[in-house]
């Protein structure tokens, strides 16, 4: 929905966002020799055809306020916006995170640890990202009255829920995770976005 003002316009927008990380998946010891092509294989013996892999994929929805600075007859127009999102789905719930870190792990096992004379496995696990807020500045590139592509960068704050578990090799860690409470992990980052905006025109009152 758009509200026009003398010096610009204010958009109230419903947002959908897809988020994914990209991980380099070649083994550390898998190198080329004498500039010859090297074949790479994963832990299951399957040939790796593409060196990058998406692990954590999430879907977000939310609302945003966007102020567009008015420049008559200009295709490129500056804007500022604030948006709030929440995760509604992810393929990575209870996925392994790198031990003592919060980065998705390619391996599905914990870090060996020692305590009270016993050897056990330990890892952080991803649960969800219930809250993301960002403040952005950028440019709209218009190709019709109500549709535009926008490019922006700014500050983002993210709250992520994770779990931490310790277990023995003969234990089912996923059963154990059902009774472990989540903890909140906050992060701040640079947010860079490329998006598409379509504003539905309001019908004039009769």
LINNOR-V494354 format. One record per residue. RES is the residue in one letter. PSI is psi in whole degrees, -180 to 180 (NA if undefined). BURIAL is 1 if it has 24 or more other C-alpha atoms within 12 Angstrom, else 0. D_CENTER is the distance of its C-alpha to the mean C-alpha in Angstrom with 2 decimals. Layout:
BEGIN
RES & PSI & BURIAL & D_CENTER
RES & PSI & BURIAL & D_CENTER
END
This chain:
BEGIN
X & 137 & 0 & 26.25
X & 136 & 1 & 27.83
X & 115 & 0 & 30.38
X & 140 & 0 & 32.46
X & 169 & 0 & 33.92
X & -40 & 0 & 36.49
X & 7 & 0 & 34.20
X & -159 & 0 & 31.05
X & 148 & 1 & 29.12
X & 123 & 1 & 26.62
X & 134 & 1 & 24.08
X & 117 & 1 & 22.67
X & 144 & 1 & 19.75
X & 126 & 0 & 17.91
X & 143 & 1 & 14.28
X & 136 & 0 & 12.13
X & 134 & 1 & 8.62
X & 131 & 0 & 7.10
X & 140 & 1 & 3.69
X & 150 & 0 & 5.00
X & 158 & 0 & 6.59
X & 128 & 0 & 10.28
X & 137 & 0 & 13.12
X & 124 & 0 & 16.78
X & 3 & 1 & 18.77
X & 142 & 0 & 22.40
X & 151 & 0 & 24.42
X & -32 & 0 & 25.47
X & 11 & 0 & 29.09
X & 97 & 0 & 28.67
X & 162 & 0 & 30.20
X & 149 & 0 & 32.46
X & 128 & 0 & 36.17
X & 37 & 0 & 38.60
X & 20 & 0 & 36.05
X & 148 & 0 & 36.24
X & 130 & 0 & 33.35
X & 136 & 0 & 31.99
X & 136 & 0 & 30.79
X & 141 & 0 & 27.71
X & 147 & 0 & 27.31
X & -176 & 0 & 24.83
X & -18 & 0 & 26.06
X & 3 & 0 & 27.37
X & 8 & 0 & 29.45
X & 141 & 0 & 27.55
X & 132 & 0 & 27.55
X & 114 & 0 & 24.31
X & -22 & 0 & 24.46
X & 127 & 0 & 21.18
X & -11 & 0 & 20.13
X & 145 & 0 & 16.34
X & 137 & 0 & 14.36
X & 122 & 0 & 10.96
X & -62 & 1 & 10.63
X & 118 & 1 & 7.60
X & 123 & 1 & 6.95
X & 151 & 1 & 6.20
X & 131 & 0 & 8.28
X & 148 & 1 & 8.72
X & 158 & 1 & 12.16
X & -167 & 1 & 14.01
X & 155 & 1 & 16.67
X & 152 & 1 & 17.28
X & 131 & 1 & 20.50
X & 122 & 1 & 21.20
X & 121 & 1 & 24.48
X & 124 & 1 & 25.86
X & 133 & 1 & 28.74
X & 124 & 0 & 31.68
X & 107 & 0 & 33.16
X & 137 & 0 & 35.71
X & 23 & 0 & 35.73
X & 133 & 0 & 32.75
X & -38 & 0 & 30.10
X & 122 & 0 & 27.60
X & 137 & 1 & 27.06
X & 157 & 1 & 25.13
X & 162 & 1 & 23.05
X & 150 & 1 & 21.27
X & 157 & 1 & 18.79
X & 134 & 1 & 17.16
X & 147 & 1 & 14.55
X & 129 & 1 & 13.59
X & 156 & 1 & 10.98
X & 146 & 1 & 10.89
X & 132 & 1 & 9.30
X & -8 & 0 & 12.11
X & 147 & 0 & 11.41
X & 147 & 1 & 9.85
X & -1 & 0 & 11.80
X & 15 & 1 & 11.33
X & 133 & 1 & 13.27
X & 22 & 1 & 15.83
X & 150 & 1 & 14.39
X & 135 & 1 & 15.86
X & 152 & 1 & 14.40
X & 134 & 0 & 16.55
X & 133 & 1 & 19.57
X & 26 & 0 & 19.66
X & 179 & 0 & 16.12
X & 38 & 1 & 12.61
X & 133 & 1 & 11.32
X & 136 & 1 & 11.24
X & 140 & 1 & 14.86
X & -25 & 1 & 16.58
X & 148 & 0 & 19.63
X & 54 & 0 & 20.33
X & 160 & 1 & 22.72
X & 176 & 1 & 23.06
X & 132 & 1 & 24.67
X & 130 & 0 & 28.43
X & 165 & 0 & 29.71
X & 137 & 0 & 33.21
X & 134 & 0 & 34.68
X & 36 & 0 & 38.20
X & 4 & 0 & 39.36
X & 150 & 0 & 36.81
X & 129 & 0 & 34.10
X & 169 & 0 & 30.90
X & 149 & 1 & 27.26
X & 146 & 1 & 24.40
X & 156 & 1 & 20.63
X & 152 & 1 & 17.62
X & 139 & 1 & 15.72
X & 139 & 1 & 12.34
X & -57 & 1 & 13.16
X & 169 & 1 & 10.69
X & 89 & 1 & 8.75
X & -16 & 1 & 11.62
X & 126 & 1 & 11.45
X & 130 & 1 & 9.69
X & 140 & 1 & 12.34
X & 147 & 1 & 12.73
X & 121 & 1 & 16.03
X & 153 & 1 & 16.32
X & 143 & 1 & 19.31
X & -154 & 1 & 19.92
X & 140 & 1 & 22.10
X & 136 & 1 & 22.76
X & 104 & 1 & 24.50
X & 139 & 1 & 26.62
X & 6 & 0 & 28.26
X & 178 & 0 & 29.78
X & -34 & 0 & 30.61
X & -5 & 0 & 27.63
X & 141 & 0 & 25.02
X & 158 & 0 & 23.15
X & 138 & 1 & 20.36
X & 140 & 1 & 18.60
X & 128 & 1 & 17.29
X & 161 & 1 & 16.11
X & 151 & 1 & 15.06
X & -157 & 0 & 15.23
X & 139 & 0 & 14.34
X & 141 & 1 & 11.38
X & 133 & 1 & 11.82
X & 133 & 1 & 9.54
X & 121 & 1 & 11.45
X & 139 & 1 & 10.53
X & 131 & 1 & 13.36
X & 166 & 1 & 14.66
X & 154 & 1 & 18.09
X & 132 & 1 & 20.59
X & 147 & 1 & 23.34
X & 135 & 1 & 26.49
X & 160 & 1 & 28.49
X & 162 & 0 & 31.32
X & -29 & 0 & 31.18
X & 5 & 0 & 33.14
X & 151 & 0 & 30.90
X & 104 & 0 & 28.22
X & -30 & 1 & 25.19
X & -34 & 0 & 23.44
X & -38 & 0 & 26.51
X & -35 & 0 & 26.40
X & -25 & 1 & 22.81
X & -26 & 0 & 24.07
X & 3 & 0 & 26.15
X & 127 & 0 & 23.93
X & 157 & 0 & 22.45
X & 160 & 1 & 18.93
X & 150 & 0 & 18.44
X & 133 & 0 & 16.13
X & 123 & 1 & 14.32
X & 145 & 0 & 13.63
X & 150 & 0 & 12.04
X & 142 & 0 & 12.71
X & 167 & 0 & 11.42
X & 127 & 0 & 12.27
X & 124 & 1 & 10.26
X & 129 & 0 & 11.45
X & 146 & 1 & 11.47
X & 123 & 0 & 13.69
X & 173 & 0 & 14.68
X & 134 & 0 & 17.71
X & 131 & 1 & 19.77
X & 124 & 1 & 22.75
X & 120 & 1 & 24.96
X & 123 & 0 & 27.41
X & 143 & 0 & 30.79
X & 138 & 0 & 32.66
X & 133 & 0 & 36.00
X & 143 & 0 & 38.94
X & 137 & 0 & 41.03
X & NA & 0 & 44.38
END
